Amino acid sequence: MFDFIKNISSTELIILVLILVILFGAKAMVGLGRTSGEAVKGLKKVKREFTEALEDDGNDKPNNN
């Protein structure tokens, strides 16, 4: 579905960014970037906590010797 993204050159990417800055303003673009970064950071934290919880759950089983 998004195969066209693989074919975007650096020139086209720069033009796209310039159009977004003109339409929304540089301040809005900075805010969007900051918000996106915080969201990615939050997702990584949730993933790490979930992985740790799964590992801890596996270690709490009693040893049947």
CNS distance restraints for C-alpha pairs under 8 A (distance, minus, plus):
assign (resid   2 and name CA) (resid   6 and name CA) 7.96 0.50 0.50
assign (resid   3 and name CA) (resid   7 and name CA) 7.46 0.50 0.50
assign (resid   4 and name CA) (resid   8 and name CA) 6.95 0.50 0.50
assign (resid   8 and name CA) (resid  12 and name CA) 6.15 0.50 0.50
assign (resid   8 and name CA) (resid  13 and name CA) 6.64 0.50 0.50
assign (resid   9 and name CA) (resid  13 and name CA) 6.28 0.50 0.50
assign (resid  10 and name CA) (resid  14 and name CA) 6.19 0.50 0.50
assign (resid  11 and name CA) (resid  15 and name CA) 6.29 0.50 0.50
assign (resid  12 and name CA) (resid  16 and name CA) 6.12 0.50 0.50
assign (resid  13 and name CA) (resid  17 and name CA) 6.23 0.50 0.50
assign (resid  14 and name CA) (resid  18 and name CA) 6.19 0.50 0.50
assign (resid  15 and name CA) (resid  19 and name CA) 6.22 0.50 0.50
assign (resid  16 and name CA) (resid  20 and name CA) 6.29 0.50 0.50
assign (resid  17 and name CA) (resid  21 and name CA) 6.18 0.50 0.50
assign (resid  18 and name CA) (resid  22 and name CA) 6.16 0.50 0.50
assign (resid  19 and name CA) (resid  23 and name CA) 6.12 0.50 0.50
assign (resid  20 and name CA) (resid  24 and name CA) 5.87 0.50 0.50
assign (resid  20 and name CA) (resid  25 and name CA) 7.44 0.50 0.50
assign (resid  20 and name CA) (resid  29 and name CA) 7.80 0.50 0.50
assign (resid  21 and name CA) (resid  25 and name CA) 4.73 0.50 0.50
assign (resid  21 and name CA) (resid  26 and name CA) 5.24 0.50 0.50
assign (resid  21 and name CA) (resid  29 and name CA) 6.60 0.50 0.50
assign (resid  22 and name CA) (resid  26 and name CA) 7.64 0.50 0.50
assign (resid  24 and name CA) (resid  28 and name CA) 6.05 0.50 0.50
assign (resid  24 and name CA) (resid  29 and name CA) 6.94 0.50 0.50
assign (resid  25 and name CA) (resid  29 and name CA) 6.47 0.50 0.50
assign (resid  26 and name CA) (resid  30 and name CA) 6.23 0.50 0.50
assign (resid  27 and name CA) (resid  31 and name CA) 6.28 0.50 0.50
assign (resid  28 and name CA) (resid  32 and name CA) 6.07 0.50 0.50
assign (resid  29 and name CA) (resid  33 and name CA) 6.14 0.50 0.50
assign (resid  30 and name CA) (resid  34 and name CA) 6.16 0.50 0.50
assign (resid  31 and name CA) (resid  35 and name CA) 6.07 0.50 0.50
assign (resid  32 and name CA) (resid  36 and name CA) 6.05 0.50 0.50
assign (resid  33 and name CA) (resid  37 and name CA) 6.13 0.50 0.50
assign (resid  34 and name CA) (resid  38 and name CA) 6.26 0.50 0.50
assign (resid  35 and name CA) (resid  39 and name CA) 6.20 0.50 0.50
assign (resid  36 and name CA) (resid  40 and name CA) 6.25 0.50 0.50
assign (resid  37 and name CA) (resid  41 and name CA) 6.15 0.50 0.50
assign (resid  38 and name CA) (resid  42 and name CA) 6.10 0.50 0.50
assign (resid  39 and name CA) (resid  43 and name CA) 6.20 0.50 0.50
assign (resid  40 and name CA) (resid  44 and name CA) 6.23 0.50 0.50
assign (resid  41 and name CA) (resid  45 and name CA) 6.29 0.50 0.50
assign (resid  42 and name CA) (resid  46 and name CA) 6.25 0.50 0.50
assign (resid  43 and name CA) (resid  47 and name CA) 6.11 0.50 0.50
assign (resid  44 and name CA) (resid  48 and name CA) 6.11 0.50 0.50
assign (resid  45 and name CA) (resid  49 and name CA) 6.15 0.50 0.50
assign (resid  46 and name CA) (resid  50 and name CA) 6.01 0.50 0.50
assign (resid  47 and name CA) (resid  51 and name CA) 6.11 0.50 0.50
assign (resid  48 and name CA) (resid  52 and name CA) 6.14 0.50 0.50
assign (resid  49 and name CA) (resid  53 and name CA) 6.08 0.50 0.50
assign (resid  50 and name CA) (resid  54 and name CA) 6.26 0.50 0.50
assign (resid  51 and name CA) (resid  55 and name CA) 6.23 0.50 0.50
assign (resid  52 and name CA) (resid  56 and name CA) 6.04 0.50 0.50
assign (resid  53 and name CA) (resid  57 and name CA) 6.03 0.50 0.50
assign (resid  54 and name CA) (resid  58 and name CA) 6.39 0.50 0.50
assign (resid  55 and name CA) (resid  59 and name CA) 6.52 0.50 0.50
assign (resid  56 and name CA) (resid  60 and name CA) 6.47 0.50 0.50
assign (resid  57 and name CA) (resid  61 and name CA) 7.44 0.50 0.50
